[in-house]
Amino acid sequence: MYKVFLLSRFIASFLRLFLPIALLLVSVTYLYGQAEIERELTHLKTQETLSVGLSARTVGQTVKAIKDDVLFLASLAEFRNAEATPTEKDLAQLTGHFVDVSLIKQTFNQIRWINEAGIEIIRVDLVDGRPIVVPADKLQYKGDRYYFKDSVTLRPGEVFVSPLDLNIEQDKLEQPYRPMLRVATPVVDNKGNRRGIVIINYSAQLTLDAFVAAGKAADHLILLNNESYFLRSPKRTDEWGFMFNRPELKLSARSPAAWNLIAGADNGQTELSDGIWTWRTVHPLLAGTGAVCEWSDPQSLK
């Protein structure tokens, strides 16, 4: 009994002396850990804001450059002097200009002049890095295409930018998939008569690759269109759902709370139950808007 009593008194004395110190150490360690997590979280949010901004700027700069090119082509003297039926000389000179631009740029899948009736008059395709002039008997009617209808009625100097989608040739989806952006502007002669449109089909894969490289976050960087479909996703099978009528491949179906916030504000950052969302909206001229997003899991910091 005596030994037990002494042992009990020793334990009680130990607890009185050292338990407060132990609790203090635990509290300090916990607070330090929490401070480190908060610091890392703040750093992560800052990095993602910068990353999204750089990726959005890449998309915006690409569209601006193509806009400048299409306006240059529409201003060529051969268009200003065009009559209802262009001369062979004017057609040859315009074709030469199209070929030169195609060769220099190397990213324009097609450069076309489509007249006011919707018929291709000049078309230069880029094939394996070489501009190919499409012969007259292969030119097509495009008057029923959305990009022609949406651009032919614009005022001179206005530019139409299509939504980013996959290229269709001869009414079939091109294989392998070729992401395409179409930029067009009206053509008018010196008398103000409309002579159709000049349109550039831009092969957008390079921009999508640069978009990811600029953000430096390929594993969670996302590009959405204005309907919340994925144009670029870490999971490639999620992309281009609107081309196949698959509404389940929408961010609004995956994370409705995130999409509601993204659709309601041009830019922002928020932490939801499924992670941290950072986004910035891109407004490419007259086309539908899209959003650059990053998603991160804050649990990875803990």
PyMOL commands that set and color helices and strands:
alter all, ss='L'
color gray80, all
select helices_A, chain A and resi 2-74+77-80+88-105+136-138+146-151+205-215+236-238+241-244+247-249+251-254+256-264+298-301
alter helices_A, ss='H'
color red, helices_A
select strands_A, chain A and resi 108-114+120-127+130-133+160-161+165-166+168-169+172-173+179-188+194-203+221-224+230-232+267-272+275-282+290-296
alter strands_A, ss='S'
color yellow, strands_A
deselect
rebuild
show_as cartoon
